[in-house]
Amino acid sequence: IPYTAIDAGTDTLSLPANTKLLVWGGKDFEPAGNVTLAGGGAGASYDGSLEVLANGSFLAQNTESHSVGGSFEFAANATLDAASSTFTFTTNDSGRLITVNEDVFYNAIFNGAGSWSITDTESTFENDLVITSGSLSLPNATTTIGGSLTNADTLDTNSGLLYFNAQSGVETVALGGSDAATVLFAGAANWS
């Protein structure tokens, strides 16, 4: 299995392009550091991807940073505990999938030239959702965002509801020219 693990001030696990990180069913993967799944290989469906099999889990801690160069897929009853971590999606390929059984991301950044589709019925981002480049397709039901939404490329809301529920501070909503069918602001925060 090709990988690089570094045990230092910030522990890291890095997998090269043309590989997939697979978490076996019924097992927990708790990296206790940053994970990088490099994409940019030959474009295979597994390139830079993470897959968690049934009843498995990915347990992030604190403010870790995880980079995913491909798809991010959780089988039935598999769970994601994002803690306060940031997941950055970096693919340059099209048709990458994100399926987390409606579990919650904290921060998510999309900054590859590719495209992603969230296949869950609903999606939740406890803090910020940022699209710096590439195309993101949200579910056609509700996407809940507890912080800011910043889009600098392509965002498809699929006629779903964007629900902003920040309770404090000043948050930004920048659709970047993309349309949203329905937007609802709740909570005591200020939005600009």
KEPATOR-408864 format. One record per residue: residue in one letter; chain; x, y, z of N, C-alpha, C, O in turn. Coordinates in nm, 3 decimals. Layout:
 code unit      nu      nv      nw     cau     cav     caw      cu      cv      cw      ou      ov      ow
    A    A       X       Y       Z       X       Y       Z       X       Y       Z       X       Y       Z
...
//
This chain:
 code unit      nu      nv      nw     cau     cav     caw      cu      cv      cw      ou      ov      ow
    I    A   0.086  -0.118   0.000   0.000   0.000   0.000   0.090   0.122   0.000   0.165   0.142   0.096
    P    A   0.085   0.204  -0.103   0.171   0.324  -0.106   0.111   0.436  -0.022  -0.002   0.479  -0.046
    Y    A   0.187   0.484   0.076   0.144   0.599   0.155   0.264   0.658   0.225   0.370   0.596   0.234
    T    A   0.246   0.780   0.273   0.348   0.845   0.353   0.282   0.891   0.482   0.184   0.966   0.478
    A    A   0.334   0.848   0.594   0.283   0.892   0.724   0.395   0.965   0.795   0.509   0.919   0.798
    I    A   0.363   1.079   0.852   0.461   1.160   0.924   0.412   1.182   1.065   0.302   1.234   1.086
    D    A   0.492   1.143   1.161   0.461   1.161   1.302   0.545   1.279   1.350   0.662   1.264   1.384
    A    A   0.482   1.395   1.352   0.555   1.517   1.387   0.461   1.607   1.468   0.365   1.559   1.527
    G    A   0.490   1.737   1.469   0.403   1.833   1.538   0.260   1.820   1.491   0.168   1.819   1.573
    T    A   0.241   1.810   1.361   0.111   1.780   1.301   0.126   1.650   1.225   0.198   1.644   1.125
    D    A   0.060   1.547   1.273   0.069   1.417   1.206  -0.004   1.423   1.073  -0.106   1.491   1.060
    T    A   0.049   1.353   0.972  -0.012   1.354   0.840  -0.011   1.214   0.779   0.077   1.133   0.808
    L    A  -0.109   1.189   0.695  -0.115   1.068   0.614  -0.141   1.114   0.472  -0.240   1.182   0.446
    S    A  -0.054   1.077   0.378  -0.069   1.117   0.238  -0.068   0.995   0.149   0.020   0.909   0.161
    L    A  -0.165   0.987   0.060  -0.170   0.881  -0.040  -0.148   0.943  -0.177  -0.202   1.051  -0.204
    P    A  -0.072   0.879  -0.264  -0.045   0.935  -0.396  -0.166   0.922  -0.489  -0.265   0.857  -0.454
    A    A  -0.157   0.983  -0.605  -0.261   0.971  -0.707  -0.279   0.825  -0.746  -0.191   0.742  -0.724
    N    A  -0.394   0.796  -0.804  -0.429   0.661  -0.850  -0.447   0.562  -0.736  -0.427   0.442  -0.755
    T    A  -0.483   0.612  -0.617  -0.513   0.525  -0.504  -0.644   0.570  -0.439  -0.693   0.680  -0.464
    K    A  -0.699   0.481  -0.355  -0.821   0.510  -0.279  -0.795   0.468  -0.135  -0.732   0.365  -0.111
    L    A  -0.843   0.548  -0.040  -0.839   0.509   0.101  -0.971   0.440   0.132  -1.078   0.499   0.117
    L    A  -0.963   0.314   0.175  -1.081   0.232   0.202  -1.085   0.199   0.350  -0.990   0.144   0.405
    V    A  -1.198   0.234   0.414  -1.218   0.200   0.555  -1.312   0.080   0.557  -1.425   0.088   0.508
    W    A  -1.267  -0.031   0.613  -1.345  -0.156   0.614  -1.473  -0.139   0.693  -1.482  -0.056   0.784
    G    A  -1.573  -0.219   0.658  -1.700  -0.217   0.727  -1.684  -0.249   0.875  -1.609  -0.339   0.913
    G    A  -1.756  -0.173   0.957  -1.752  -0.195   1.101  -1.626  -0.145   1.169  -1.609  -0.166   1.289
    K    A  -1.537  -0.078   1.096  -1.412  -0.028   1.152  -1.415   0.125   1.160  -1.480   0.190   1.079
    D    A  -1.343   0.180   1.257  -1.328   0.325   1.271  -1.191   0.366   1.217  -1.091   0.301   1.244
    F    A  -1.189   0.476   1.141  -1.062   0.535   1.099  -1.054   0.671   1.166  -1.131   0.762   1.134
    E    A  -0.959   0.684   1.259  -0.940   0.808   1.334  -0.795   0.852   1.311  -0.705   0.811   1.384
    P    A  -0.773   0.937   1.209  -0.636   0.965   1.167  -0.552   1.041   1.268  -0.429   1.032   1.263
    A    A  -0.612   1.115   1.359  -0.537   1.194   1.457  -0.435   1.285   1.389  -0.325   1.305   1.440
    G    A  -0.472   1.338   1.274  -0.387   1.428   1.198  -0.450   1.455   1.063  -0.563   1.414   1.036
    N    A  -0.378   1.524   0.979  -0.428   1.564   0.847  -0.412   1.450   0.747  -0.313   1.377   0.749
    V    A  -0.512   1.436   0.658  -0.510   1.333   0.555  -0.513   1.401   0.418  -0.594   1.491   0.395
    T    A  -0.425   1.357   0.327  -0.426   1.406   0.189  -0.438   1.287   0.096  -0.354   1.198   0.094
    L    A  -0.546   1.289   0.016  -0.569   1.187  -0.086  -0.551   1.257  -0.220  -0.642   1.323  -0.270
    A    A  -0.433   1.243  -0.276  -0.399   1.317  -0.398  -0.474   1.260  -0.518  -0.473   1.139  -0.540
    G    A  -0.536   1.346  -0.593  -0.594   1.307  -0.721  -0.496   1.340  -0.830  -0.375   1.348  -0.806
    G    A  -0.545   1.359  -0.950  -0.458   1.400  -1.059  -0.389   1.286  -1.129  -0.294   1.307  -1.205
    G    A  -0.436   1.165  -1.104  -0.378   1.049  -1.171  -0.438   1.031  -1.309  -0.461   1.128  -1.381
    A    A  -0.463   0.909  -1.345  -0.513   0.876  -1.478  -0.663   0.901  -1.495  -0.717   0.880  -1.603
    G    A  -0.729   0.947  -1.388  -0.871   0.980  -1.399  -0.965   0.866  -1.366  -1.085   0.875  -1.392
    A    A  -0.914   0.757  -1.308  -0.999   0.645  -1.269  -1.094   0.688  -1.158  -1.066   0.784  -1.086
    S    A  -1.206   0.619  -1.145  -1.308   0.658  -1.047  -1.256   0.654  -0.903  -1.308   0.726  -0.818
    Y    A  -1.155   0.574  -0.875  -1.101   0.563  -0.740  -0.990   0.664  -0.712  -0.950   0.678  -0.597
    D    A  -0.942   0.734  -0.811  -0.828   0.825  -0.798  -0.854   0.932  -0.691  -0.944   1.015  -0.706
    G    A  -0.778   0.930  -0.584  -0.788   1.031  -0.479  -0.912   1.020  -0.392  -0.947   1.116  -0.324
    S    A  -0.979   0.906  -0.394  -1.108   0.893  -0.327  -1.096   0.831  -0.188  -0.995   0.768  -0.154
    L    A  -1.202   0.851  -0.109  -1.218   0.784   0.019  -1.351   0.711   0.015  -1.452   0.768  -0.026
    E    A  -1.351   0.585   0.060  -1.474   0.508   0.070  -1.478   0.442   0.206  -1.383   0.377   0.248
    V    A  -1.591   0.459   0.277  -1.611   0.396   0.406  -1.724   0.295   0.388  -1.836   0.331   0.351
    L    A  -1.693   0.168   0.416  -1.791   0.061   0.396  -1.895   0.061   0.510  -1.879   0.132   0.609
    A    A  -2.000  -0.019   0.495  -2.114  -0.021   0.587  -2.069  -0.033   0.733  -1.985  -0.115   0.768
    N    A  -2.128   0.053   0.815  -2.104   0.055   0.960  -1.963   0.098   0.998  -1.925   0.088   1.115
    G    A  -1.885   0.147   0.903  -1.754   0.203   0.933  -1.767   0.351   0.964  -1.875   0.408   0.951
    S    A  -1.658   0.413   1.007  -1.663   0.557   1.036  -1.529   0.624   1.012  -1.422   0.564   1.024
    F    A  -1.539   0.753   0.977  -1.424   0.843   0.966  -1.440   0.942   1.079  -1.536   1.019   1.082
    L    A  -1.345   0.942   1.174  -1.355   1.024   1.294  -1.247   1.131   1.293  -1.134   1.107   1.334
    A    A  -1.283   1.249   1.244  -1.190   1.362   1.247  -1.185   1.417   1.389  -1.273   1.391   1.471
    Q    A  -1.080   1.493   1.417  -1.065   1.553   1.549  -1.028   1.700   1.535  -0.954   1.738   1.444
    N    A  -1.080   1.780   1.624  -1.042   1.920   1.635  -1.049   1.991   1.500  -1.149   1.981   1.429
    T    A  -0.942   2.062   1.465  -0.940   2.143   1.343  -0.847   2.083   1.237  -0.772   2.156   1.173
    E    A  -0.852   1.953   1.220  -0.770   1.888   1.118  -0.807   1.941   0.979  -0.915   1.995   0.957
    S    A  -0.713   1.922   0.885  -0.735   1.957   0.744  -0.723   1.830   0.661  -0.621   1.761   0.666
    H    A  -0.828   1.800   0.584  -0.830   1.680   0.501  -0.852   1.721   0.356  -0.944   1.798   0.327
    S    A  -0.769   1.670   0.268  -0.777   1.703   0.125  -0.815   1.577   0.048  -0.751   1.473   0.061
    V    A  -0.920   1.588  -0.034  -0.973   1.474  -0.108  -0.969   1.506  -0.257  -1.034   1.599  -0.302
    G    A  -0.891   1.427  -0.332  -0.876   1.451  -0.475  -0.974   1.375  -0.561  -0.962   1.377  -0.684
    G    A  -1.071   1.309  -0.501  -1.168   1.231  -0.578  -1.304   1.232  -0.511  -1.348   1.336  -0.461
    S    A  -1.371   1.117  -0.511  -1.502   1.105  -0.448  -1.487   1.081  -0.298  -1.379   1.047  -0.250
    F    A  -1.597   1.099  -0.226  -1.601   1.087  -0.080  -1.730   1.016  -0.048  -1.835   1.079  -0.035
    E    A  -1.724   0.881  -0.033  -1.846   0.801  -0.030  -1.854   0.712   0.093  -1.760   0.640   0.127
    F    A  -1.970   0.718   0.159  -1.997   0.640   0.278  -2.113   0.547   0.248  -2.219   0.591   0.203
    A    A  -2.094   0.417   0.273  -2.198   0.317   0.249  -2.305   0.328   0.358  -2.294   0.409   0.450
    A    A  -2.410   0.246   0.346  -2.520   0.248   0.441  -2.468   0.233   0.584  -2.383   0.148   0.612
    N    A  -2.519   0.317   0.672  -2.485   0.316   0.814  -2.340   0.350   0.844  -2.297   0.336   0.959
    A    A  -2.264   0.394   0.746  -2.129   0.445   0.772  -2.143   0.591   0.816  -2.235   0.660   0.774
    T    A  -2.051   0.637   0.901  -2.067   0.771   0.957  -1.942   0.857   0.940  -1.829   0.808   0.938
    L    A  -1.968   0.987   0.930  -1.863   1.089   0.927  -1.881   1.175   1.051  -1.988   1.230   1.075
    D    A  -1.775   1.186   1.131  -1.771   1.282   1.241  -1.664   1.383   1.204  -1.544   1.356   1.218
    A    A  -1.707   1.499   1.157  -1.614   1.598   1.103  -1.547   1.683   1.210  -1.449   1.751   1.181
    A    A  -1.597   1.681   1.333  -1.546   1.769   1.439  -1.546   1.913   1.387  -1.645   1.957   1.328
    S    A  -1.437   1.986   1.407  -1.425   2.124   1.353  -1.326   2.127   1.238  -1.258   2.228   1.216
    S    A  -1.318   2.017   1.165  -1.220   2.003   1.058  -1.266   2.067   0.928  -1.384   2.095   0.908
    T    A  -1.169   2.090   0.840  -1.195   2.141   0.706  -1.165   2.032   0.605  -1.056   1.974   0.606
    F    A  -1.261   2.006   0.518  -1.243   1.911   0.408  -1.232   1.993   0.279  -1.321   2.071   0.246
    T    A  -1.120   1.974   0.208  -1.097   2.045   0.082  -1.101   1.943  -0.031  -1.028   1.844  -0.029
    F    A  -1.187   1.968  -0.129  -1.206   1.879  -0.243  -1.135   1.939  -0.363  -1.161   2.054  -0.400
    T    A  -1.043   1.861  -0.424  -0.947   1.919  -0.519  -0.948   1.857  -0.657  -0.857   1.883  -0.735
    T    A  -1.048   1.776  -0.692  -1.041   1.705  -0.819  -1.044   1.798  -0.939  -1.105   1.905  -0.935
    N    A  -0.979   1.755  -1.046  -0.990   1.822  -1.175  -1.075   1.739  -1.271  -1.091   1.775  -1.388
    D    A  -1.130   1.628  -1.222  -1.213   1.539  -1.304  -1.361   1.567  -1.280  -1.398   1.626  -1.179
    S    A  -1.444   1.523  -1.371  -1.588   1.544  -1.357  -1.653   1.422  -1.293  -1.597   1.313  -1.292
    G    A  -1.772   1.444  -1.241  -1.854   1.335  -1.191  -1.813   1.276  -1.058  -1.844   1.159  -1.031
    R    A  -1.745   1.351  -0.974  -1.708   1.300  -0.841  -1.830   1.310  -0.749  -1.908   1.404  -0.759
    L    A  -1.844   1.211  -0.659  -1.962   1.202  -0.573  -1.925   1.223  -0.427  -1.818   1.185  -0.381
    I    A  -2.019   1.286  -0.355  -2.007   1.303  -0.210  -2.133   1.246  -0.148  -2.243   1.297  -0.170
    T    A  -2.116   1.139  -0.070  -2.228   1.071  -0.005  -2.189   1.045   0.138  -2.101   0.962   0.163
    V    A  -2.252   1.114   0.233  -2.215   1.098   0.374  -2.336   1.064   0.462  -2.334   1.088   0.582
    N    A  -2.441   1.009   0.402  -2.560   0.968   0.478  -2.616   1.082   0.562  -2.663   1.063   0.675
    E    A  -2.611   1.201   0.505  -2.661   1.324   0.566  -2.588   1.362   0.694  -2.642   1.437   0.775
    D    A  -2.465   1.310   0.713  -2.383   1.356   0.825  -2.336   1.498   0.796  -2.352   1.548   0.685
    V    A  -2.278   1.562   0.896  -2.250   1.705   0.892  -2.101   1.732   0.866  -2.014   1.674   0.931
    F    A  -2.074   1.821   0.770  -1.940   1.877   0.752  -1.929   2.001   0.842  -2.030   2.063   0.874
    Y    A  -1.807   2.036   0.881  -1.787   2.163   0.950  -1.756   2.269   0.844  -1.841   2.353   0.814
    N    A  -1.636   2.266   0.786  -1.600   2.351   0.672  -1.578   2.263   0.551  -1.519   2.155   0.562
    A    A  -1.624   2.308   0.435  -1.595   2.238   0.310  -1.553   2.340   0.206  -1.618   2.443   0.187
    I    A  -1.443   2.308   0.137  -1.389   2.395   0.031  -1.377   2.312  -0.095  -1.323   2.201  -0.092
    F    A  -1.425   2.365  -0.205  -1.414   2.300  -0.336  -1.326   2.389  -0.421  -1.363   2.503  -0.452
    N    A  -1.208   2.338  -0.460  -1.117   2.424  -0.535  -1.040   2.352  -0.646  -0.927   2.389  -0.678
    G    A  -1.101   2.251  -0.705  -1.043   2.190  -0.825  -1.122   2.235  -0.945  -1.226   2.301  -0.930
    A    A  -1.077   2.202  -1.062  -1.147   2.240  -1.185  -1.257   2.141  -1.222  -1.325   2.159  -1.324
    G    A  -1.276   2.037  -1.141  -1.373   1.931  -1.171  -1.512   1.962  -1.122  -1.548   2.077  -1.097
    S    A  -1.592   1.855  -1.108  -1.730   1.871  -1.062  -1.763   1.766  -0.958  -1.715   1.652  -0.963
    W    A  -1.848   1.806  -0.862  -1.892   1.721  -0.754  -2.044   1.727  -0.744  -2.105   1.830  -0.773
    S    A  -2.104   1.616  -0.702  -2.247   1.611  -0.672  -2.263   1.552  -0.533  -2.209   1.446  -0.502
    I    A  -2.339   1.622  -0.449  -2.375   1.567  -0.319  -2.501   1.485  -0.341  -2.605   1.539  -0.380
    T    A  -2.492   1.355  -0.316  -2.601   1.264  -0.351  -2.699   1.240  -0.237  -2.802   1.175  -0.257
    D    A  -2.670   1.290  -0.117  -2.763   1.276  -0.005  -2.889   1.357  -0.032  -2.889   1.449  -0.113
    T    A  -2.997   1.321   0.037  -3.123   1.395   0.023  -3.108   1.538   0.073  -3.161   1.631   0.012
    E    A  -3.037   1.555   0.185  -3.010   1.688   0.241  -2.862   1.695   0.276  -2.795   1.593   0.289
    S    A  -2.811   1.817   0.290  -2.671   1.834   0.331  -2.660   1.944   0.435  -2.740   2.038   0.437
    T    A  -2.558   1.932   0.521  -2.539   2.029   0.628  -2.391   2.064   0.640  -2.304   1.976   0.641
    F    A  -2.366   2.195   0.649  -2.232   2.248   0.672  -2.243   2.332   0.799  -2.306   2.438   0.799
    E    A  -2.182   2.286   0.906  -2.197   2.353   1.035  -2.139   2.493   1.033  -2.184   2.581   1.105
    N    A  -2.037   2.514   0.949  -1.975   2.646   0.940  -1.979   2.693   0.794  -2.086   2.728   0.745
    D    A  -1.866   2.694   0.723  -1.858   2.757   0.591  -1.858   2.657   0.476  -1.806   2.546   0.488
    L    A  -1.917   2.700   0.365  -1.913   2.628   0.237  -1.853   2.724   0.136  -1.907   2.833   0.113
    V    A  -1.741   2.684   0.074  -1.667   2.771  -0.018  -1.642   2.697  -0.148  -1.592   2.584  -0.147
    I    A  -1.676   2.759  -0.261  -1.643   2.706  -0.393  -1.552   2.808  -0.459  -1.599   2.913  -0.503
    T    A  -1.421   2.779  -0.467  -1.328   2.871  -0.530  -1.313   2.842  -0.678  -1.290   2.933  -0.758
    S    A  -1.326   2.714  -0.715  -1.325   2.676  -0.856  -1.391   2.539  -0.868  -1.395   2.461  -0.772
    G    A  -1.443   2.512  -0.987  -1.513   2.386  -1.010  -1.662   2.404  -0.997  -1.712   2.515  -0.979
    S    A  -1.733   2.293  -1.008  -1.879   2.293  -1.007  -1.930   2.202  -0.896  -1.890   2.087  -0.886
    L    A  -2.021   2.255  -0.813  -2.080   2.178  -0.705  -2.231   2.173  -0.724  -2.295   2.276  -0.743
    S    A  -2.286   2.052  -0.720  -2.430   2.032  -0.730  -2.481   1.986  -0.594  -2.440   1.882  -0.542
    L    A  -2.573   2.066  -0.536  -2.630   2.035  -0.406  -2.754   1.948  -0.421  -2.806   1.935  -0.531
    P    A  -2.802   1.889  -0.311  -2.926   1.811  -0.317  -3.046   1.900  -0.351  -3.039   2.022  -0.335
    N    A  -3.154   1.839  -0.398  -3.272   1.918  -0.432  -3.366   1.940  -0.315  -3.476   1.992  -0.332
    A    A  -3.324   1.902  -0.194  -3.402   1.929  -0.074  -3.337   2.048  -0.002  -3.325   2.156  -0.061
    T    A  -3.296   2.032   0.122  -3.243   2.142   0.202  -3.092   2.129   0.222  -3.042   2.021   0.253
    T    A  -3.022   2.240   0.202  -2.881   2.251   0.240  -2.873   2.354   0.350  -2.909   2.471   0.331
    T    A  -2.826   2.311   0.467  -2.815   2.398   0.584  -2.671   2.445   0.598  -2.578   2.364   0.592
    I    A  -2.654   2.575   0.616  -2.520   2.635   0.628  -2.518   2.720   0.754  -2.596   2.814   0.768
    G    A  -2.428   2.687   0.847  -2.420   2.757   0.974  -2.323   2.872   0.974  -2.303   2.936   1.078
    G    A  -2.261   2.900   0.862  -2.166   3.011   0.850  -2.188   3.082   0.719  -2.301   3.123   0.688
    S    A  -2.083   3.099   0.641  -2.088   3.171   0.513  -2.093   3.075   0.395  -2.048   2.961   0.403
    L    A  -2.148   3.124   0.286  -2.145   3.056   0.156  -2.078   3.151   0.059  -2.126   3.262   0.037
    T    A  -1.966   3.107   0.001  -1.894   3.188  -0.096  -1.873   3.105  -0.221  -1.806   3.001  -0.216
    N    A  -1.927   3.149  -0.333  -1.913   3.078  -0.460  -1.844   3.167  -0.562  -1.892   3.277  -0.591
    A    A  -1.733   3.121  -0.616  -1.660   3.195  -0.719  -1.662   3.123  -0.853  -1.593   3.166  -0.946
    D    A  -1.739   3.013  -0.865  -1.745   2.940  -0.991  -1.887   2.896  -1.019  -1.970   2.980  -1.053
    T    A  -1.920   2.767  -1.005  -2.053   2.718  -1.042  -2.116   2.644  -0.925  -2.057   2.550  -0.871
    L    A  -2.235   2.687  -0.887  -2.312   2.624  -0.780  -2.452   2.594  -0.834  -2.522   2.684  -0.879
    D    A  -2.490   2.467  -0.829  -2.625   2.425  -0.872  -2.701   2.383  -0.748  -2.669   2.282  -0.686
    T    A  -2.804   2.460  -0.711  -2.882   2.428  -0.591  -2.995   2.329  -0.621  -3.067   2.289  -0.530
    N    A  -3.012   2.290  -0.747  -3.114   2.192  -0.786  -3.253   2.228  -0.736  -3.331   2.140  -0.699
    S    A  -3.285   2.356  -0.734  -3.414   2.408  -0.687  -3.439   2.377  -0.540  -3.553   2.383  -0.494
    G    A  -3.334   2.344  -0.466  -3.347   2.315  -0.323  -3.344   2.441  -0.239  -3.319   2.551  -0.290
    L    A  -3.367   2.424  -0.112  -3.366   2.534  -0.015  -3.225   2.553   0.040  -3.161   2.456   0.082
    L    A  -3.177   2.678   0.041  -3.056   2.715   0.113  -3.101   2.775   0.245  -3.167   2.879   0.248
    Y    A  -3.066   2.709   0.355  -3.111   2.748   0.488  -2.991   2.792   0.569  -2.903   2.712   0.601
    F    A  -2.985   2.921   0.602  -2.874   2.978   0.677  -2.918   2.997   0.822  -3.015   3.069   0.848
    N    A  -2.847   2.934   0.917  -2.892   2.936   1.055  -2.787   2.984   1.155  -2.793   2.945   1.271
    A    A  -2.691   3.067   1.113  -2.589   3.118   1.204  -2.655   3.198   1.316  -2.750   3.273   1.292
    Q    A  -2.605   3.181   1.437  -2.666   3.245   1.553  -2.594   3.372   1.597  -2.646   3.445   1.681
    S    A  -2.476   3.400   1.542  -2.403   3.520   1.584  -2.304   3.559   1.475  -2.279   3.484   1.381
    G    A  -2.249   3.679   1.490  -2.145   3.726   1.400  -2.200   3.777   1.268  -2.321   3.793   1.250
    V    A  -2.108   3.803   1.177  -2.142   3.851   1.043  -2.101   3.743   0.944  -1.984   3.704   0.941
    E    A  -2.193   3.695   0.864  -2.168   3.590   0.767  -2.191   3.644   0.626  -2.265   3.740   0.607
    T    A  -2.127   3.582   0.528  -2.134   3.625   0.389  -2.210   3.523   0.307  -2.190   3.403   0.321
    V    A  -2.298   3.573   0.220  -2.364   3.487   0.122  -2.333   3.546  -0.015  -2.384   3.653  -0.050
    A    A  -2.250   3.476  -0.092  -2.209   3.523  -0.225  -2.233   3.409  -0.323  -2.154   3.314  -0.329
    L    A  -2.340   3.417  -0.400  -2.375   3.311  -0.493  -2.293   3.315  -0.621  -2.298   3.220  -0.699
    G    A  -2.219   3.421  -0.644  -2.128   3.428  -0.758  -2.196   3.414  -0.892  -2.138   3.359  -0.986
    G    A  -2.319   3.463  -0.904  -2.391   3.456  -1.031  -2.476   3.332  -1.046  -2.554   3.322  -1.141
    S    A  -2.464   3.237  -0.955  -2.549   3.117  -0.959  -2.685   3.150  -0.898  -2.697   3.240  -0.815
    D    A  -2.786   3.075  -0.940  -2.922   3.097  -0.891  -2.951   3.012  -0.770  -2.889   2.907  -0.750
    A    A  -3.046   3.057  -0.688  -3.098   2.979  -0.577  -3.249   2.994  -0.580  -3.300   3.106  -0.582
    A    A  -3.321   2.882  -0.578  -3.467   2.886  -0.586  -3.527   2.946  -0.460  -3.614   3.033  -0.467
    T    A  -3.480   2.900  -0.343  -3.534   2.948  -0.216  -3.420   2.964  -0.117  -3.336   2.876  -0.101
    V    A  -3.418   3.080  -0.050  -3.317   3.108   0.051  -3.390   3.152   0.177  -3.477   3.238   0.172
    L    A  -3.354   3.091   0.291  -3.416   3.124   0.419  -3.306   3.157   0.518  -3.211   3.081   0.535
    F    A  -3.321   3.272   0.585  -3.225   3.314   0.688  -3.293   3.299   0.824  -3.401   3.354   0.847
    A    A  -3.230   3.225   0.915  -3.280   3.208   1.052  -3.165   3.235   1.147  -3.049   3.233   1.106
    G    A  -3.195   3.258   1.270  -3.088   3.286   1.367  -3.061   3.434   1.380  -3.120   3.515   1.309
    A    A  -2.972   3.468   1.471  -2.949   3.609   1.506  -2.828   3.670   1.435  -2.795   3.785   1.462
    A    A  -2.762   3.600   1.348  -2.644   3.654   1.278  -2.685   3.761   1.179  -2.802   3.777   1.146
    N    A  -2.585   3.836   1.133  -2.603   3.934   1.026  -2.540   3.878   0.900  -2.429   3.823   0.904
    W    A  -2.609   3.891   0.786  -2.557   3.840   0.659  -2.533   3.955   0.563  -2.608   4.052   0.560
    S    A  -2.427   3.941   0.485  -2.399   4.042   0.382  -2.374   3.972   0.251  -2.348   4.037   0.149
//
